[in-house]
Amino acid sequence: MNKRLWLSVVTLAIGASLLVAAGFASPASSNSSKGGKNGAKGGTLRVDLTSDFDFIDPALDYFSHGWQMQFATSCKLLNFPDKEAAAGGTKISPEVATSLPAISKNGKVYTFNLKKTYKFADGTPVTAKSFVYAMNRDLNPKMVSPAIDFMADIAGAQAVIDGKATTASGIKAIGNYKLRITLTKTAPDFLARITMPFFSAVKTDTPINKDGVSAPSKGTACGPYYVSEWVTKRTATLSRNPFYKQGRPANPDQIQYTIGTTLAAQELRTINAETDLGGFPTADAANLYNQYYVALGKKLNTGSKPSFVLRHQATFWYLNMNQDEPMFKNNAKLSQAVNWAIDRPQMVRQHGAKAGVVTSQILPYGFPGHNAKAAYPVVASKSPNFNKGKALANGNTRGGNCRFWTFNTSFGPTVAQVVQYDLKQIGLNCEITSLDRVVETTKGGNRATNDYDLLLNGWGQDYPDPYDFINILLDGSGIKADNNVNLSYFNQPAWNKKIQAAAKLAGAARYKAYAKLDHDLMAGPAPLAPYINTNARILMSKRVGCYVYSQTYGSILNAACVS
């Protein structure tokens, strides 16, 4: 996901959004369904996961490994191609829509014509009503879907959210194969926004409940695969959708997940070709790179040894400072003190070799709206700065005892220890609580259970627009009782207004406004403390013959081929 970043094969070996993890053969062969010894169509692609899926329902799934699965199973009006970024993988393209939509002169009405050839995995045709139902289901308060954060500007959406209507007036089917969506205001990011899995088609009898659908997920799958089996905390299987006749690759016969495997075991299993995509302890990254690295455009080490590849991600990791709790509530000086005091280069080292670059900004390097001017230094000679941190923290520590949540795998414990030491130098005594990554963010997203002061977190793009970082993570007007991703609980009306104003702009003015917001938010209230923009580091077995990486979805599992 975006999108919660999740620690496992996705972050360390496959791909990322709140959570987040790249190489392929030659550009010409990366999408090929033929490979012979380099990987033929067919067989089973095996993937190891540390943590389970939270949901397999597209309305609820908001972890990066879940979105990776959704990319293989769902169908959307618009989507991204199954290609690397350099080959056009970031270009928004029609999927179920026949073309990009017709847009009214006032920029608020989008009309999509749909293809008549898409079917769910049970053979039911995908129609305009499939999308109308999916979007109204997202809005239904009984679903508690994170999609609500992206739908406030659809006409009639608020009435459904408030329980005063069952359908949004701005989402209408015109016959079977035409869909019209009306917004209350212009939205330059709307087409990018509806590429998210939340807005994929579902059958009109799909239940509405906060627990989502279970396997087999034939009624929510109209892409190349469907979830045919899911044994929680143990295994999951994706099987080919027998009714899928469209152009996206479906190379493996099956995609088989093994859930709950430690990173050390994943590494060993991948090297021994007992699984095909697996994570690894961060301390092993340098050795894996030195032994198995394959540069972009080069053939994978098929049949001889594992492959290790790198890709740049639109992803960052950071500390949330919880303004629902007394320590950081209306306490900008302490938030700034944390940003001065943390040793960002040392935190980055905990991610292992080739993990990424140091940052103190919200928007990733190279991302639309990225500001070259940072509020805090990132070079080792100037970070940390305990003197500035102490000066700002003086008189503002509010007792000095902070509760710090981290996750219990990969770099989570050691990054937390670095932060704990640094903050002790400015008068904060942080008690570390280590949790499963999914538990950490699920409990953190619920206002009844979010009793932390600091939380180690990560975020990857849901779609390539700064709204997906600044607005989603820091516009406090969207905070609700549960399923929050603004885990700093930053909610200041003056800043909400500035953030919302930027979203109304287009083109160069939009990116300039977001660049200024990035700098000013960090220099002022500083509700986050960013420290790294990551690379995806992918370890794959010698059986993998072709591979494609998406900046939004990580490894494109349906495009991989195995020998």
N, C-alpha and C positions, 0 to 999 in steps of 0.2 A: 506494500500500500504503500499508498501510499500505501496514513497507513502505518500501522505499528511495525517497528523493526523488531525482528525476532532473531534470537541467537540460535543458530544451528547451521545446517547445510546451506540455508538461504543466505545467511550473512557471510559465511566463511567460504562456502564452496559453490553456491549456485547463483545467488543474486540477492537483491535486497532482502513501506511505505508503510505502524509507528514503529511501524516497526520495520528491519532490513536484514549482500553477499557477493572467467569470462573469457573466453577464447573460442575460436572455431577454426575450421580448416581454412581453405581459401575462400574468399568471398563468393566465388562462383559455385562452390560445392556446399556451402553452409546450410542451404535449404534443400539440398538434394535428397530425394527419397531412395536413391541408389548409391551403393557404396562398395559392394563386394567385400573385400577384406577390410576396407576402411569403414565398414558399418552399413549393413543392408537394411531395407525396410522390413520390419517384423521384429520378433523377439520381445523380450521384457526389459524395460529400462528400470533399474532398481535405484531407489533414492532413500538415504538414511536421514531421519529427522531426530533432533534431540527432544523437542516439544511437540505435542499433538496439535492438530487443528483446533481452533476454538469453535468454529462453525464451518459447515460446508454450504451454507445458505448464502447466495450472493447478496442478499439484503443485509446480512449481519457480519459476514466475514471481513475482517479489517486487519489481518496480519499478513506480512509479506509472503510467507510460504503458502498461506491460503489464497492470496491473489494469484500466485504462480499457478496453483491448481485451477482457479477460476478461469485463467487465461486459456487453459486447455479445454475447458468444459463449457464455457458460456458463449453466447452470441449477442452482439450489441449492434446498435444502429451504426455507430462509427467505432473504429478500433485502430490499433497500431499494427503494421505489418510484422510478420514473423521474420524480421531481419535485424542485423546489427545496425547501430546508429549510423555508421558511415555509409551503409547501403540503403538508407532511407527508413530505418526502423522507428524514427521519431515523427514521421509524417502521418497526420490524421487521415485515415482513409475510410471509405464506405465499407461496411460489412453487410448487414442485412439491408441497410438503405441502398438504393440503386445508385445514389450519387450524394454529394454534399447537399444539404437542404436548400430549398428556396427560402429566402429571408425577406420579410416585409420591409417596406421603406423606412418604417420607424425603428427597425432593428429588434423588434420584440416578438415576432411571430415566425416560428420555424416550421416548415412543412416538409416532411420526409415521405418519399415514395419507397415502398419496400419490395424486395424480391419475394417471389412466390415459392421459392424452392427450399426454404429452411424448415427443418423439422426437429422436434424434440426427440430424445432418445427412445420414446415409446411410439414414435410415428406421427404424433399430433402436429399439424402445421403450425408454424410460427406466424402470427398475424399482428396487425396493429394493436389488437386488444391484448396481446401478450405483453406488449410494452406498457400500455395504459395500466393494466393490472399490476405489473411489476412496480411502477412508479408510485401508484396509490398505495400499494402494499408497503413500500419504503416509508411513506408518510404516516401510515397508520400508527397511532401511539402504542398499540399493543405489540408492535414489532420491536420498538426501541432501536431503530436502525440508525447507524452513524450517517446514513445517506441524508438525513434531515439537514445536516450542516451544509449540504450542497444544493438544497432545493427551495430555500426561502423565497427566491425571486420567481418561482413558478406561480402563475395566477391560481388562487384558490388553495395553495398548499397549506397556508396557515390554518385554514378552517379544518382541514383533515388532521393536522397536528394537534389542534385543540379539541378534537373530537366532535366538532360541530357539523362536519360533513363526512361522507364516506369516500368521495372522489373529488379531486381537484378540477376546477372548471377549466384550467389551462392545459389539461392533458386530454386530448380527444382523438378517437379513432374515426376516420372518415371512410366508411366501407371497411373491407378486410385488409387493404394493403396501403393505406395512407394514414399518416400520423401527424397531428398538429400540436405543437407545444407553444403556449403563449406565456411570455414573461411579463412581470410588472415593470421592468426596467431593462435597459440595454445591458448586456453582459458579454464583454469581449472574450471571456474564457469559456463560454457556454459549450461550444463544440468540443473543446478539450475535456471539459468536465464530464460529459456524458459518455466518454470512453471508459469510465470506471465500471467495475463489475456490478456495483449497486444497480446500474441501469440496464442490465442484461435482461433478455426476455425470460419470463416464467409462464407456466401454464396458468390459466385463470381459475383453476381449482386448487392452487397451491395454498396450504394452510397459512393462516396469519397467527403467529405466536412467537414469543421472544426466544424460544429454543431452536427455531429454524427447522429445516427439513433434515431427514435422516437418509442414509443410503438404503437402496439405490436411488440416486438423485435424478431420475429420468425426466422429471417435470421441470427441472431448473437447468437442464443441460441441452443446448442446441448447437454446441460447438463440436469439435472433433471427438471428444471423449465425454464420459459421464462417470461419476463416482459409483462404482458397482458394489463396493464393500468398504465399510469403515468400522473397525473394532477399536474403540477408543483406547488410546495410550499403547496400542500394539501395532496395528497395520491398517493400511488403506490401499485400495486398488482403483485405478482408472482404466476403464475398458473403452474400446472404440464405440462411438455412437454409430449403430448400423445404418442410420438414416442420414448421416452426414455425407453430402455429395458436393460440397463446396471446394474452394481452392486451397484452404489452409493445409499444411502438412499434418499427417497423422502417422508418423513413422513407426513408433513401437506398437506392437499388438496390445501391450498392456504397460502401464506405469505402476510399479509396485513400491509402496512406502513401507519402511520399517521404522517404527516410532519408539523413542525412548532410549536410543543408543547413545552412549557417551561419545564425546568428540574424539577421545583417544581411540576408542573402538572403531569409530567411523573411519578414521585415518587408516588404520590397519586393514580394515575390510576393503577399503577402496584400493589400496596398494596391492592387495591380494586378489583383486577382482571378484570379491564376494558381494560387493555392491558397486554401483557405477558412479554415483555422485554422493560425496560425503564431506563432512566438516573435519576440522582438525584443531588441536590446541594451538593457541596463538604462538606459543614458543617454538612451534615446529615450522612456522611459515618460511623462515629463511632457508632451512634445509630442503624443504619441498620445492621452493623456487630454484635453488641451485641444482637440484637433481632432475626436475621434471618440467621446467618452464618451456612453454611454447609461445612464441610471439604471434601477434595478430597477423593473419595471412599465411601462416605456416601450417603444414599438415600436423595433425595430432599424432601422438606416439602410439598409434593404433597397433595392437598386437604385440608390442615390445615392452612397454612400460607405461605407467600412469602419465597423465598430462596435467600441468598446472598452468593456468592462464589468468590474466589480469584484465580488468575493465574499470574505467572511471565510473563512479556512481554519482547521481544527484541525491546524495545522502549525507546527513551530518548527525553527530552524536553530541550530547549536551547534558547539562544539569538543569533540571527544573527546580525553581525556588517557589514553594507552595504558598500562595498568598491567601489561601483559605485558613492557614494556621498563623498564630501570632508572630512567629519569628520574622517572617518576611512581609507580612501584611503592611502596606504603605511604608515600607522601609527600604527605599531606593539606595541609600548609602551602604547598607549591608549587602544588598545584591551587587552593587558596584565593587565593594570590597572583595567579595568572592571572585568576581571576574579578574581582579588584579592579582589575587593571591594564588590562584590555581596554577600549577606548573603544566601548562598545556603540552609542551614537548614530551615531558615524562609520561603524561597520560596517554599520548599517542604511541609511545614505545610499548605500552602494555598491550596494544592491539597486534603486535608482532610486525615482522618485516613486510614491506610493500603494502601496508594497511591504508595509507592515505597521507594527506597533508594537514598540517596544523592550521586551525582557523579560529577566529573569535567572532565570526559573523553568522547570521542565520541562513542567508541564501548561499548555496554552494558556489564554488568557483566555476565560472563559465556559464552559470545559470542566468536566464533573463532577469535583469534587475540587480545583479550582483554589484556591490559597491566596492571599489578598490580601496577605499579609505576605511580602515578598521578603528574601532574605539579602544581596543586593547591590543598590546603587542603579542606577537606569536613566536618571535625568535628566542632561542634559548638564553641569549645574553640579557634579555629584558623580561623574561617570563620564567618564574613568578616575580612579582614586585611586592614583597611583604611590607615594605615601608608605607606604600600607598594604601595597601590593604588594611594595615593597622590603623592608619589615620582615619580612614572612612568607617571602620568598624568601631572605633572608640566611642563608647556611649550608646551604641546601637545594637549590641549583641543580644539584648533581651534575655539575660540569664546565661546565654552561651551554650546551652545544651541542645544540640540539634539531632534529629532523627533522620538518618540517611538510608534510603532504600536503594539497593542495587540488585542485580540478578546473579544467580549462583553458578553460572557457567562462563566459559571463555574468559574475556578480559574484565568481566563485571567485578569480581572480587579485588583484583589488583588495581584497577582504576580507582575504585572506592578507597583503597588504602592510601594511594597517592593523595587523593583529595582530603582524606581524613588528616594526614600529616600536614598538608599545606594550610588547612583552615585552623588547625591548632595554633599556628604561628600568629593568627590574628584574633585569637580569643574564643574560637568556637570548638567545642568538644563534641564531635559527632559520633554517635553510636550507630554502627552499621548493621542493617538487617538485610540478609541475602535471601532472595525469593526466586522461585521459578519465573522465567521471563514473562510468560503469559499471566501468571498470578500477580506479578509486580504491577503490570500495566492495567490489568482488569480491576484489581483492588484500588489502584491509584485513580482510575477513571470513575470511581463511585464515590460521591461526596459523603456517604455514610461510613466509608472505610479508608479515606485518604489521609490518614494521620501520620504523614511524613513532613519533614521540612525540606529535604533535598531528595531528588530522585534521579538516578542515572537513566538516560533515555536516548532514543534515536528516532530519526524520521527520514523517510525517503519519499520521493515525489509520487503523488497519485497521478499527476499529469503535469506537463512542463509549463507551469505558470506560477509566478510568485504568490498569487492568492493562496496556493496550496501550502505554502509555508507560513507566511505572515498572518493571513486571515484565519486559517484553520487552527494554527497553534496559539494565536494571541488575541483574537477578537473575543472578548469576554461575553458579548451578548449571546453567544451560542452555548454557554455553559448550561448543562442540565443536571438532573439527579444522577444519571449513570451514563456509561459509555462515552465519557469525555476524552478528548485527546489534548486539550489545553490543560496539561497537568501542572502548569504553574498557577492555574486558576487566576490568571491575570485578567482583571475586569475593571478597567478604568474608563469611564464614559468619554473623556476627552480623547484618549487614545483609540477607543473603539470607533469614534467618529472619523479620525484620521485614516485608520485602516480601511474603513468602509468607503471613504472617499476615493482612495487609491484604486479600489476595485472597479469603480465606474469609468476609469480612464482607459484609453486604448493607445496602442502604438508606443512611440518613444516617450510620451508623457506618462504612460502607465509605468514603464520601467524606471524612469527617473524618480517618480513618486515612491516606488517601492525601495529603490536604492537609498533614498533619504530616510525612509521609515526604518530600514534595517539599521542604519547608523544611529539614528536618533533614539530608537528603542533601546539599543545596547548602551549608548552613552547616558541615557536618562534612567528610566525605571529598571532596565536590565533584568527582566524576569527569567532569562535563560543565561546559561554560560556555555556557549558552543566551544568545542575544542578540536574536532576532526571532521574533514570531508574524506569519505572513505573510498577505497577501491574495492571492487569485487575480486575475491581470490578464489578461484575455482579449482578443485581437485577432482579429477575424474579418472575412472579406471581405463585400462588398456583396451577395453571393449568398445569405448565410445569413439565413433569414427567421424561424426559431424556434430557440430555444436553451434548454437546461436544464443546470443545474450541480448536481453532487452533492458534498457535503463529503467523502465517502469516495473517489469515483471521478473527480472532476473533471468535465470536459465529458462529458455523456451523448451519445455520438456517434450512437447509434441513434435518439435523439429529435430530432436536428437536422434541419432541412429546408433545401434549397437550391433556388434558382430556376434 
